[in-house]
Amino acid sequence: MDPLSQTEAASSLTDGQEAAGSANSANGHANGANGANGANGANGTNGSNGSANGKANGANGANGSPPNGHGSSSVIQQRVDSDFRNVLGKGLSVCRRNILTAGIFSFFVNVLLLAMPIYLFQLSDRVYTSRSTDTLIMLSLVVGGAIVAHVFLDMIRRFILMRVAVETEAKLGAPVLSAAAKASQNGSNREFQLLGDLQHLRHFITGPVILLMMDVPVAPVYLAATFLIHPDLGWIVGGTGLILFIIAVANQKLTAVPYTQANTFAMRANLAADAMARNSQVINAMGMIPEGVQIWGRETASSLKAHLAAQDRNIYMTGLSKLVRLFTQVAILGWGARLALSDQITGGMVIAASIIGSRALSPIEGTIEGWRSFIQARAAYARIKTLLENSPLNWERLRLPRPQGRVTVERILYVPPPTKKVILNGISFELEPGESLAIVGASGSGKSTLARMLVGSIIPTAGNVRLDRMDLRNWDPRQFGQSVGYLPQDVQLFPASIKANIARMREDVTDDMIFDAAELADVHEMISHFAHGYETQVLIDGSPLSGGQKQRIGLARAFFGDPRLVVLDEPNSNLDAPGELALANALSRAKRRNITVIAITQRPALLQSADKIMVIKEGTAQAIGKRDDIIPLLAANGAAKGAPAAPGSGTFQ
C-alpha cells in the first residue's frame, strides 16, 4: 500500500465508522419514531397507545439509543473506544511486524555488501595473477548482480519504514489527541504538546539512525568474515567493537539527563508561547510583550543550555569513537601487512579485511553519533504510552439507558493538588428532572468549580456527583457528553460555520436538529440577520461575532441534541436586554421539555427563571431552597450591605 492510500485509509477510518453508524441510525431513528408515536398509534389506528410493536420500538428508541442521531454516534463511539484501548497492542502490531521485516531486509542488504571486498580480494589474488579476462568478466557480473540486489532491497526496506512511520502516526494520532483532550479538562494543555512527539517518532523511523541501528546486528557477520581472513584481524575488529560498545553505553549515560531536561524546558517554552497566543489581545493592549518574551526566553535559554551540554558530551563521545575506528583501520592495515610479509595472508586479503572491518564498526559509530535522535524518539514514545495507558478513556463502561436528568450532589469536597486550599466543602443538593437551580455567590466562592464538577470536567476529592443515581465517573464519556450541555464563562467557538458550532462539530446530524437547538435557545432570529445565516464562518478569534453573540451561539450548542442536564456558567455575563430576554425564554422552553438546568450567575435578573436557589460562600452552601424563600433572604442581605435589594439589576456582593 502506498503512503497516500494508507493515509487516506487512516484518515477515513472515522468517516467509514460514521457512514456505518448513519446507516444503522436510520433504523434507530425509525424505531425511535415508532416508539414515540407507536406504529400507527400516532394516527389513531390502534388507539392512543399504538400497537404492541410500536411500543416495543418506542422503548428501544427512548431507552436504547438516544434520539436525534445518538444511535449512530454510539456505534461510532464503540468502535473508536475499542481502537483506543487496543492501539498500543493490536493497533501497532502491524507496524512492529513491518519493522521486523525491515530488519530482515537489512540483514541481507549488509550481507550483499560483502560482495565488494570479495571482489577486491579476487581481483588482487586471482585476476591480476592469472590475467584472465573471462574471470574478470564473470566476477564483475556476479558482483554487479549483488549490487543491484543490494540497492533493490535497500529501497524496499526504506519503503517499508516510510509506511510504518505514516501508519504509526495515523494510528496514534486520534487516540493521542483524544487522550490529550480528556487530560486537559483539568485546565492544562501541555498534553497537546505530545502531538509533536508523533512527529519525532515519524522523523526517527524515516531517518538514517534507525537504519544504522538495524545494521548493528549484522556486525557479527562481518566480524566472522574477518576471523575467516585471519584470527588476529578478527580480534582487532572484535576488540574495537567492544570499546565502541562501551563508548555507546557511556554516551547514553552522559546524555540522557541533559536531553530530558532540554525536552522538558522546550515543552515549557512552547506552553509559554501558546499562552501568549491565547492572550495576544491583552498583552498588546497593556504592553506586556516584553514580559511574555522574557518568560518564554527564560525557558528557552534553559532548554538550550541543557541541549548544549548534551550535544557537547555527544560530540566528545562521537570524536572518541571515530578516533578508535580510524586507529583500528591503521591497525588492520599495519598488522595485515605484517601477516602478508610472513606469507600468512595475501595483499588482497588485507584490503578485504580493512573494508569488512570498517563495515562492521561503522553502524556502531553511526549509532553513537545519532544517539540523540534515538533518545528523543524513545522519550516521545514513552510519553505517548504513558498518556494512553493512564487515560480514563481506557476504562470500558456500560452504556446506560438515556438519563432523565435527576442530579444528586452528595457532600462534595474539592482540594485541588498541589495546594491545600479547600475550594468546595460539603455541598449537597438534589434536583428532579426538569427542575432548575440558580447558584449565586461572590467571585471566588467556587461557583465555576462546581459547574465544571457537575459536567465531569473535574473530579471531587471526596463525595459524589450523580446523574440518574449513577456517579459521573461511571458514565460512558461519549454518552454522558451527548446527554449534557455546558456553557462555560469563556465561550470559545471552533473555526467553522455557525451551523457546525451549534451541532457540536458533528456530521451525523440533521438540519432539523440544528434548527431545533437554535429555536430552543432563541437565537434563530439573531442568526438570520447575518448575511450567510447559519453558514456564517466563525474565525479562530471568534469574529465576526461579538462577545454576546458568541455566548448565545454557545447557549444553542449547549441545548443541542435535547440534553437532559444543562449547566450554564454566567450565561448572561455578556448579554444585552434582548439577550437576557432570549435567555429567559430559553430557560422556559427547557423547563417545558423537562430539561434540568443549573445556572450560575452574579446577576439577580436570572433568579426569576429558577425553581430553586443556592447561595455559596467560600465554597460552602449557605442556603438552598425554593426561589420564593431564598429571594427575600438575598434582598435583605443585599440591603444590609448596600447592594441591589431586588432581583432586577446589579450583581451579588
C-alpha positions as CSV (number, residue, x, y, z in Angstrom):
1,M,0.0,0.0,0.0
2,D,1.4,3.4,-0.9
3,P,1.7,6.2,1.7
4,L,-1.2,8.2,0.2
5,S,-3.6,5.3,0.3
6,Q,-2.6,4.4,3.8
7,T,-3.1,8.0,4.9
8,E,-6.4,8.1,3.2
9,A,-7.4,4.9,4.8
10,A,-6.3,6.0,8.2
11,S,-8.0,9.4,7.9
12,S,-11.2,7.9,6.5
13,L,-11.5,5.4,9.4
14,T,-13.8,7.7,11.3
15,D,-15.7,8.6,8.2
16,G,-16.3,5.0,7.5
17,Q,-17.5,4.4,11.0
18,E,-19.8,7.4,10.7
19,A,-21.2,6.1,7.5
20,A,-21.8,2.7,9.1
21,G,-23.3,4.5,12.2
22,S,-25.5,6.6,10.0
23,A,-26.8,3.6,8.1
24,N,-27.6,1.9,11.4
25,S,-29.1,5.0,12.8
26,A,-31.7,5.1,10.1
27,N,-33.2,2.1,11.8
28,G,-32.6,3.7,15.1
29,H,-34.5,6.9,14.1
30,A,-37.3,4.8,12.6
31,N,-37.6,2.7,15.8
32,G,-37.4,5.8,17.9
33,A,-40.2,7.3,15.9
34,N,-42.2,4.1,16.2
35,G,-41.5,4.1,19.9
36,A,-42.5,7.7,20.4
37,N,-45.8,7.5,18.5
38,G,-46.5,3.8,18.3
39,A,-46.9,2.1,15.0
40,N,-50.0,3.7,13.5
41,G,-50.7,4.8,17.0
42,A,-50.0,8.4,16.2
43,N,-52.6,8.3,13.5
44,G,-55.1,6.8,15.9
45,T,-55.4,3.5,14.1
46,N,-54.7,1.4,17.2
47,G,-55.6,3.9,19.8
48,S,-53.6,6.4,21.7
49,N,-51.0,4.0,22.9
50,G,-50.3,2.5,19.5
51,S,-49.7,-1.2,18.7
52,A,-47.6,-3.5,20.8
53,N,-44.9,-3.4,18.1
54,G,-44.9,0.3,18.2
55,K,-44.5,0.3,22.0
56,A,-41.6,-2.1,21.7
57,N,-39.9,0.0,19.1
58,G,-40.6,3.1,21.2
59,A,-38.9,1.5,24.2
60,N,-35.9,0.9,22.1
61,G,-35.9,4.5,20.8
62,A,-36.4,6.0,24.2
63,N,-34.2,3.8,26.4
64,G,-31.8,2.2,24.0
65,S,-30.1,4.5,21.5
66,P,-30.9,8.1,22.3
67,P,-32.9,10.1,19.8
68,N,-31.6,12.8,17.4
69,G,-28.8,10.7,15.9
70,H,-27.3,9.5,19.1
71,G,-27.8,5.9,18.0
72,S,-25.4,6.3,15.1
73,S,-22.8,8.1,17.3
74,S,-23.0,5.2,19.8
75,V,-21.9,2.8,17.1
76,I,-19.1,5.1,16.1
77,Q,-18.0,5.6,19.7
78,Q,-18.0,1.8,20.5
79,R,-15.6,1.3,17.5
80,V,-13.5,4.3,18.5
81,D,-13.2,3.1,22.1
82,S,-12.1,-0.3,21.0
83,D,-9.5,1.2,18.7
84,F,-8.3,3.5,21.6
85,R,-7.8,0.6,24.1
86,N,-6.0,-1.6,21.6
87,V,-3.9,0.9,19.8
88,L,-0.7,0.2,21.7
89,G,-1.2,-3.6,21.3
90,K,-3.1,-4.8,18.3
91,G,-3.2,-1.4,16.7
92,L,0.6,-1.2,16.3
93,S,1.2,-4.9,15.8
94,V,1.4,-4.5,12.0
95,C,3.9,-1.7,12.5
96,R,6.1,-3.9,14.7
97,R,5.9,-6.7,12.2
98,N,6.9,-4.4,9.4
99,I,9.9,-3.0,11.4
100,L,10.9,-6.6,11.9
101,T,10.6,-7.2,8.2
102,A,12.7,-4.2,7.5
103,G,15.3,-5.6,9.9
104,I,15.4,-8.8,8.0
105,F,15.9,-6.9,4.8
106,S,18.7,-5.0,6.5
107,F,20.5,-8.3,7.2
108,F,20.5,-9.2,3.5
109,V,21.4,-5.7,2.4
110,N,24.5,-5.8,4.6
111,V,25.4,-9.4,3.6
112,L,25.3,-8.4,-0.1
113,L,27.8,-5.6,0.6
114,L,30.4,-8.4,1.3
115,A,30.5,-8.7,-2.5
116,M,32.7,-5.6,-2.8
117,P,35.6,-6.8,-0.5
118,I,35.4,-10.3,-2.0
119,Y,35.6,-8.7,-5.5
120,L,38.7,-6.7,-4.5
121,F,40.2,-9.8,-3.0
122,Q,39.6,-11.9,-6.1
123,L,40.9,-9.1,-8.4
124,S,44.1,-8.9,-6.4
125,D,44.8,-12.6,-5.9
126,R,43.3,-14.2,-9.0
127,V,42.7,-11.8,-11.9
128,Y,46.0,-9.9,-11.6
129,T,48.0,-13.1,-11.3
130,S,46.2,-15.1,-14.0
131,R,45.4,-12.2,-16.3
132,S,42.2,-13.9,-17.2
133,T,39.6,-11.7,-18.9
134,D,36.9,-14.3,-18.6
135,T,37.4,-14.5,-14.8
136,L,37.2,-10.7,-14.6
137,I,34.0,-10.6,-16.6
138,M,32.3,-13.3,-14.6
139,L,33.4,-11.8,-11.3
140,S,32.2,-8.4,-12.4
141,L,28.8,-9.8,-13.5
142,V,28.3,-11.6,-10.2
143,V,29.3,-8.5,-8.1
144,G,27.1,-6.3,-10.3
145,G,24.1,-8.5,-9.7
146,A,24.8,-8.4,-5.9
147,I,25.0,-4.6,-6.0
148,V,21.7,-4.4,-7.9
149,A,20.1,-6.7,-5.3
150,H,21.6,-4.6,-2.5
151,V,20.1,-1.4,-3.9
152,F,16.8,-3.0,-4.5
153,L,16.5,-4.5,-1.0
154,D,17.7,-1.2,0.5
155,M,14.9,0.6,-1.4
156,I,12.3,-1.9,-0.2
157,R,13.3,-1.5,3.5
158,R,13.2,2.3,3.2
159,F,9.7,2.0,1.6
160,I,8.6,-0.2,4.5
161,L,9.9,2.2,7.1
162,M,8.2,5.1,5.4
163,R,4.9,3.3,5.5
164,V,5.5,2.3,9.1
165,A,6.1,5.9,10.0
166,V,2.9,7.0,8.3
167,E,0.8,4.2,9.8
168,T,2.2,4.8,13.3
169,E,1.2,8.5,13.2
170,A,-2.1,7.7,11.6
171,K,-3.0,5.1,14.3
172,L,-1.7,7.0,17.2
173,G,-2.9,10.5,16.1
174,A,-6.6,10.2,17.0
175,P,-6.0,8.3,20.4
176,V,-3.3,10.8,21.5
177,L,-5.5,13.8,20.6
178,S,-8.5,12.2,22.4
179,A,-6.4,11.4,25.5
180,A,-4.9,14.9,25.5
181,A,-8.3,16.5,25.3
182,K,-9.5,14.4,28.2
183,A,-6.4,15.2,30.2
184,S,-6.7,18.9,29.5
185,Q,-10.1,19.1,31.3
186,N,-8.1,20.0,34.5
187,G,-7.0,23.2,32.8
188,S,-3.6,22.2,31.5
189,N,-2.9,21.9,27.8
190,R,0.6,20.5,28.0
191,E,-0.7,17.1,26.9
192,F,-1.4,18.6,23.4
193,Q,2.4,19.0,23.1
194,L,2.5,15.2,22.7
195,L,1.2,15.7,19.1
196,G,4.8,16.9,18.4
197,D,6.1,13.7,19.8
198,L,4.3,11.9,17.0
199,Q,6.4,13.9,14.5
200,H,9.6,12.9,16.4
201,L,8.6,9.3,16.0
202,R,7.9,9.7,12.3
203,H,11.2,11.5,11.7
204,F,13.1,8.9,13.6
205,I,11.5,6.0,11.7
206,T,12.3,7.6,8.4
207,G,15.7,8.9,9.3
208,P,19.2,7.4,8.9
209,V,19.8,6.5,12.6
210,I,17.3,3.6,12.6
211,L,18.9,2.1,9.5
212,L,22.3,2.2,11.2
213,M,20.8,0.6,14.3
214,M,19.3,-2.1,12.1
215,D,22.8,-2.6,10.6
216,V,24.3,-3.3,14.1
217,P,23.1,-6.9,14.4
218,V,24.9,-7.7,11.1
219,A,28.2,-6.7,12.7
220,P,28.9,-10.2,13.9
221,V,28.7,-11.5,10.3
222,Y,31.4,-9.0,9.3
223,L,33.4,-10.0,12.4
224,A,33.1,-13.6,11.4
225,A,34.3,-12.8,7.9
226,T,37.3,-11.0,9.4
227,F,38.1,-14.0,11.5
228,L,38.0,-16.2,8.4
229,I,40.6,-14.0,6.8
230,H,42.8,-14.2,9.9
231,P,42.1,-14.6,13.6
232,D,44.5,-11.8,14.5
233,L,42.5,-9.3,12.4
234,G,39.3,-10.6,13.8
235,W,40.4,-10.0,17.3
236,I,41.4,-6.4,16.4
237,V,37.9,-5.8,15.0
238,G,36.2,-7.5,17.9
239,G,38.2,-5.6,20.5
240,T,37.4,-2.3,18.8
241,G,33.7,-3.3,18.6
242,L,33.7,-3.9,22.4
243,I,35.4,-0.5,23.0
244,L,32.8,1.2,20.8
245,F,30.0,-0.5,22.7
246,I,31.4,0.8,26.0
247,I,31.6,4.3,24.5
248,A,28.0,4.0,23.3
249,V,26.8,3.0,26.8
250,A,28.8,5.9,28.4
251,N,27.3,8.2,25.8
252,Q,23.8,7.1,26.8
253,K,24.5,7.6,30.5
254,L,26.1,11.1,29.9
255,T,23.5,12.5,27.6
256,A,20.2,11.0,28.9
257,V,19.6,13.5,31.7
258,P,20.6,16.7,29.7
259,Y,18.4,15.7,26.8
260,T,15.5,15.0,29.1
261,Q,16.0,18.4,30.7
262,A,16.2,20.1,27.3
263,N,13.0,18.5,26.2
264,T,11.2,19.5,29.4
265,F,12.3,23.1,29.2
266,A,11.4,23.2,25.5
267,M,7.9,22.0,26.2
268,R,7.5,24.7,28.9
269,A,8.7,27.3,26.4
270,N,6.1,26.1,23.9
271,L,3.4,26.4,26.6
272,A,4.5,29.9,27.3
273,A,4.3,30.7,23.6
274,D,0.8,29.2,23.5
275,A,-0.2,31.3,26.5
276,M,1.0,34.5,24.6
277,A,-1.0,33.4,21.6
278,R,-4.2,33.0,23.6
279,N,-3.7,36.3,25.3
280,S,-2.4,38.2,22.3
281,Q,-5.0,41.0,22.7
282,V,-4.3,41.5,26.4
283,I,-0.5,41.6,26.0
284,N,-0.7,44.0,23.1
285,A,-3.3,46.3,24.8
286,M,-1.3,46.5,28.0
287,G,2.2,46.4,26.7
288,M,3.1,43.0,28.2
289,I,5.0,41.7,25.2
290,P,8.5,42.1,26.8
291,E,7.3,40.2,29.9
292,G,5.9,37.4,27.8
293,V,9.0,37.2,25.8
294,Q,11.1,37.2,29.0
295,I,9.1,34.2,30.3
296,W,9.5,32.3,27.0
297,G,13.2,33.3,26.8
298,R,13.9,32.0,30.3
299,E,12.6,28.5,29.5
300,T,14.2,28.5,26.0
301,A,17.5,29.5,27.5
302,S,17.4,26.7,30.0
303,S,16.5,24.3,27.2
304,L,19.4,25.5,25.0
305,K,21.8,25.2,27.9
306,A,20.8,21.6,28.6
307,H,20.8,20.8,24.9
308,L,24.3,22.3,24.5
309,A,25.6,20.3,27.4
310,A,24.2,17.1,26.0
311,Q,25.5,17.8,22.5
312,D,29.0,18.6,23.8
313,R,29.1,15.3,25.6
314,N,27.8,13.5,22.5
315,I,30.4,15.2,20.3
316,Y,33.2,14.1,22.7
317,M,31.9,10.5,22.5
318,T,31.5,10.7,18.8
319,G,35.0,12.0,18.3
320,L,36.4,9.3,20.6
321,S,34.6,6.6,18.7
322,K,35.8,8.0,15.4
323,L,39.4,8.1,16.7
324,V,39.2,4.5,17.8
325,R,37.7,3.4,14.5
326,L,40.4,5.1,12.4
327,F,43.2,3.7,14.6
328,T,41.5,0.3,14.0
329,Q,41.8,0.8,10.3
330,V,45.5,1.6,10.7
331,A,45.9,-1.4,12.9
332,I,44.2,-3.7,10.4
333,L,46.3,-2.5,7.5
334,G,49.6,-2.5,9.5
335,W,49.1,-5.8,11.1
336,G,47.7,-7.2,7.9
337,A,50.9,-6.1,6.1
338,R,53.0,-7.8,8.7
339,L,51.0,-11.0,8.2
340,A,51.4,-10.6,4.4
341,L,55.1,-10.3,4.8
342,S,55.2,-13.6,6.6
343,D,53.0,-15.1,3.8
344,Q,50.1,-15.9,6.2
345,I,47.7,-13.8,4.1
346,T,47.8,-12.1,0.7
347,G,47.6,-8.4,-0.1
348,G,44.1,-8.7,-1.3
349,M,43.1,-10.3,2.0
350,V,44.5,-7.2,3.8
351,I,42.4,-4.8,1.7
352,A,39.3,-7.0,2.1
353,A,39.8,-7.2,5.9
354,S,40.1,-3.4,6.0
355,I,36.8,-2.9,4.2
356,I,35.0,-5.6,6.1
357,G,36.3,-4.3,9.5
358,S,35.1,-0.8,8.5
359,R,31.6,-2.1,7.7
360,A,31.5,-3.9,11.0
361,L,32.3,-0.8,13.0
362,S,30.5,2.0,11.1
363,P,27.0,1.1,12.3
364,I,28.2,1.3,15.9
365,E,29.9,4.6,15.3
366,G,26.8,6.0,13.4
367,T,24.6,4.9,16.3
368,I,26.7,6.8,18.8
369,E,26.6,9.9,16.6
370,G,22.8,9.7,16.1
371,W,22.1,8.7,19.7
372,R,20.3,12.0,20.3
373,S,17.6,11.1,17.8
374,F,17.1,7.7,19.4
375,I,16.8,9.2,22.9
376,Q,14.3,11.8,21.7
377,A,12.2,9.1,19.9
378,R,12.3,6.8,22.9
379,A,11.2,9.6,25.3
380,A,8.5,10.6,22.9
381,Y,7.1,7.1,22.7
382,A,7.3,6.8,26.5
383,R,5.3,10.0,26.9
384,I,2.7,8.8,24.4
385,K,2.5,5.4,26.0
386,T,2.1,6.9,29.5
387,L,-0.7,9.2,28.3
388,L,-2.6,6.5,26.6
389,E,-2.2,3.9,29.3
390,N,-3.3,6.3,32.1
391,S,-6.2,7.9,30.2
392,P,-9.7,7.4,31.6
393,L,-10.8,6.6,28.1
394,N,-9.2,3.2,28.6
395,W,-11.9,2.1,31.0
396,E,-14.7,0.3,29.4
397,R,-18.1,1.3,30.7
398,L,-21.6,0.0,30.3
399,R,-23.8,2.2,28.1
400,L,-26.7,3.0,30.4
401,P,-30.3,4.0,29.4
402,R,-30.7,7.6,28.3
403,P,-30.8,9.7,31.5
404,Q,-33.9,11.6,32.7
405,G,-32.0,14.4,34.3
406,R,-32.0,13.7,38.0
407,V,-29.0,15.3,39.6
408,T,-27.7,14.3,43.0
409,V,-24.7,16.0,44.7
410,E,-23.5,14.3,47.9
411,R,-21.3,16.2,50.3
412,I,-18.6,17.1,47.8
413,L,-15.2,18.2,48.9
414,Y,-12.6,19.6,46.4
415,V,-9.0,20.4,47.3
416,P,-7.0,20.8,44.0
417,P,-3.5,19.5,44.0
418,P,-0.9,20.6,44.9
419,T,-2.5,23.3,47.1
420,K,-4.1,22.6,50.4
421,K,-6.8,25.2,50.0
422,V,-10.4,23.9,50.2
423,I,-12.4,25.2,47.2
424,L,-15.7,23.3,47.8
425,N,-16.7,21.9,51.1
426,G,-19.7,19.7,52.0
427,I,-22.1,20.9,49.2
428,S,-25.2,18.7,48.8
429,F,-28.4,19.1,46.8
430,E,-30.8,17.1,44.6
431,L,-32.8,18.1,41.5
432,E,-35.6,16.2,39.9
433,P,-35.9,16.0,36.1
434,G,-37.0,19.4,34.7
435,E,-36.1,21.4,37.8
436,S,-33.8,24.4,37.6
437,L,-31.3,25.7,40.1
438,A,-29.6,29.1,40.2
439,I,-26.3,29.2,42.1
440,V,-25.2,32.6,43.4
441,G,-22.3,33.9,45.4
442,A,-19.4,36.3,45.3
443,S,-16.5,36.0,43.0
444,G,-14.0,33.3,44.1
445,S,-16.6,31.4,46.1
446,G,-16.3,28.2,44.0
447,K,-19.3,28.5,41.7
448,S,-17.4,27.9,38.4
449,T,-15.5,25.0,40.0
450,L,-18.8,23.5,41.0
451,A,-20.1,23.9,37.4
452,R,-17.1,22.1,36.0
453,M,-17.6,19.3,38.5
454,L,-21.3,19.0,37.5
455,V,-20.3,18.2,33.9
456,G,-17.4,15.9,34.9
457,S,-14.6,18.2,33.9
458,I,-13.0,17.8,37.4
459,I,-13.4,15.0,39.9
460,P,-14.3,15.8,43.6
461,T,-11.7,15.0,46.2
462,A,-14.5,13.4,48.2
463,G,-18.2,12.9,47.8
464,N,-20.2,12.1,44.6
465,V,-21.9,13.8,41.7
466,R,-24.6,11.6,40.2
467,L,-26.8,11.7,37.2
468,D,-29.8,9.4,37.5
469,R,-28.2,7.8,40.6
470,M,-25.0,6.9,38.7
471,D,-21.7,8.6,39.6
472,L,-20.5,10.7,36.7
473,R,-17.2,8.7,36.6
474,N,-19.1,5.6,35.7
475,W,-20.9,7.0,32.7
476,D,-19.6,6.3,29.2
477,P,-17.9,9.7,28.3
478,R,-19.5,9.9,24.9
479,Q,-23.0,9.1,26.1
480,F,-22.6,11.4,29.1
481,G,-21.5,14.2,26.8
482,Q,-24.5,13.8,24.5
483,S,-26.8,14.0,27.5
484,V,-25.3,17.1,28.9
485,G,-25.0,20.7,27.8
486,Y,-22.4,23.1,29.1
487,L,-21.8,26.8,28.6
488,P,-18.6,28.0,30.3
489,Q,-17.7,31.5,31.3
490,D,-15.2,31.9,28.5
491,V,-17.1,30.8,25.4
492,Q,-14.8,29.6,22.6
493,L,-16.1,28.6,19.2
494,F,-14.5,26.4,16.6
495,P,-13.2,28.0,13.3
496,A,-16.2,26.7,11.3
497,S,-19.7,27.7,10.4
498,I,-22.3,28.7,13.0
499,K,-24.2,25.6,11.9
500,A,-21.3,23.3,12.7
501,N,-20.7,25.0,16.0
502,I,-24.3,24.6,17.2
503,A,-24.1,20.9,16.0
504,R,-21.0,20.4,18.2
505,M,-19.0,19.7,15.0
506,R,-20.9,16.5,14.4
507,E,-21.6,15.5,10.8
508,D,-24.2,12.8,11.5
509,V,-27.0,15.3,12.4
510,T,-29.9,16.7,10.5
511,D,-30.7,20.4,9.8
512,D,-33.9,19.9,11.9
513,M,-31.8,19.1,15.0
514,I,-29.7,22.3,14.5
515,F,-32.8,24.4,13.9
516,D,-34.4,22.9,17.0
517,A,-31.5,23.9,19.2
518,A,-31.4,27.4,17.8
519,E,-35.1,27.8,18.4
520,L,-34.8,26.4,21.9
521,A,-32.0,28.9,22.7
522,D,-33.9,31.7,21.0
523,V,-31.0,32.5,18.7
524,H,-32.6,31.8,15.3
525,E,-33.7,35.4,14.8
526,M,-30.2,36.7,15.7
527,I,-28.6,34.2,13.2
528,S,-31.0,35.2,10.4
529,H,-29.6,38.7,10.5
530,F,-26.2,37.5,9.3
531,A,-25.7,37.7,5.5
532,H,-24.9,34.0,5.3
533,G,-27.2,32.9,8.1
534,Y,-26.2,29.5,9.6
535,E,-23.4,29.2,7.1
536,T,-21.6,32.2,8.5
537,Q,-18.0,31.3,9.1
538,V,-16.5,31.9,12.6
539,L,-12.8,32.7,12.6
540,I,-10.4,31.4,15.2
541,D,-10.7,34.7,17.2
542,G,-14.5,34.5,17.2
543,S,-15.1,37.2,14.6
544,P,-17.4,38.4,13.2
545,L,-19.4,37.6,16.4
546,S,-19.4,39.9,19.4
547,G,-19.0,38.5,22.9
548,G,-22.7,38.4,23.5
549,Q,-23.4,36.7,20.2
550,K,-20.7,34.1,20.9
551,Q,-22.4,33.4,24.2
552,R,-25.8,32.9,22.6
553,I,-24.3,30.6,20.0
554,G,-22.7,28.7,22.9
555,L,-26.1,28.5,24.5
556,A,-27.6,26.9,21.4
557,R,-24.7,24.5,21.4
558,A,-25.4,23.6,25.0
559,F,-29.1,22.8,24.2
560,F,-28.2,20.8,21.0
561,G,-29.3,17.2,20.9
562,D,-32.0,17.5,23.5
563,P,-29.7,17.1,26.6
564,R,-31.1,16.1,29.9
565,L,-28.9,18.3,32.0
566,V,-27.6,21.8,31.0
567,V,-25.1,23.7,33.1
568,L,-24.7,27.4,32.4
569,D,-21.8,29.4,33.9
570,E,-22.6,33.1,33.8
571,P,-24.8,32.7,30.7
572,N,-25.8,36.4,30.8
573,S,-22.5,38.0,31.6
574,N,-22.2,39.5,28.0
575,L,-25.8,39.8,27.1
576,D,-27.8,42.9,26.5
577,A,-31.5,43.3,27.2
578,P,-32.7,41.4,24.2
579,G,-30.2,38.7,25.0
580,E,-31.4,38.5,28.6
581,L,-35.0,38.1,27.3
582,A,-33.9,35.3,24.9
583,L,-32.1,33.6,27.8
584,A,-35.3,33.7,29.9
585,N,-37.3,32.3,27.0
586,A,-34.7,29.5,26.5
587,L,-34.9,28.5,30.2
588,S,-38.7,28.5,30.0
589,R,-38.7,26.2,26.9
590,A,-36.1,23.9,28.6
591,K,-38.5,23.5,31.6
592,R,-41.3,22.6,29.2
593,R,-39.0,19.9,27.7
594,N,-38.2,18.6,31.2
595,I,-34.5,19.6,30.9
596,T,-32.7,20.0,34.2
597,V,-30.9,23.4,34.2
598,I,-28.3,24.6,36.6
599,A,-27.3,28.3,36.1
600,I,-24.5,30.1,37.8
601,T,-24.9,33.9,38.0
602,Q,-23.9,37.0,39.8
603,R,-26.8,38.9,38.2
604,P,-30.1,38.7,40.1
605,A,-32.2,39.0,36.9
606,L,-31.8,35.3,36.2
607,L,-33.3,34.2,39.5
608,Q,-36.9,34.6,38.4
609,S,-36.4,31.8,35.9
610,A,-35.2,29.3,38.5
611,D,-37.2,26.9,40.7
612,K,-34.5,26.7,43.4
613,I,-31.6,29.0,44.5
614,M,-28.4,28.0,46.3
615,V,-26.1,30.6,47.9
616,I,-22.4,29.7,48.1
617,K,-19.9,31.5,50.3
618,E,-16.3,30.5,50.4
619,G,-17.0,27.1,49.0
620,T,-19.9,26.2,51.4
621,A,-23.6,26.2,50.7
622,Q,-25.0,29.0,53.0
623,A,-28.6,28.5,51.9
624,I,-30.6,26.4,49.4
625,G,-34.3,26.3,48.9
626,K,-37.2,27.4,46.7
627,R,-36.9,30.6,44.8
628,D,-39.7,32.4,46.7
629,D,-38.0,31.5,50.0
630,I,-34.4,32.5,49.1
631,I,-35.0,35.8,47.2
632,P,-36.2,37.6,50.3
633,L,-33.1,36.5,52.2
634,L,-30.9,37.7,49.3
635,A,-32.8,41.0,49.2
636,A,-32.4,41.5,52.9
637,N,-28.7,40.6,52.8
638,G,-28.2,42.9,49.8
639,A,-30.0,45.8,51.6
640,A,-27.8,45.3,54.6
641,K,-24.7,45.6,52.5
642,G,-25.9,48.4,50.3
643,A,-26.2,46.1,47.3
644,P,-29.3,45.9,45.0
645,A,-32.2,44.8,47.0
646,A,-34.3,43.4,44.3
647,P,-33.6,40.9,41.6
648,G,-33.6,43.3,38.7
649,S,-30.1,44.5,38.2
650,G,-26.6,44.7,39.6
651,T,-24.6,41.8,41.0
652,F,-24.3,39.9,44.3
653,Q,-21.7,41.0,46.7
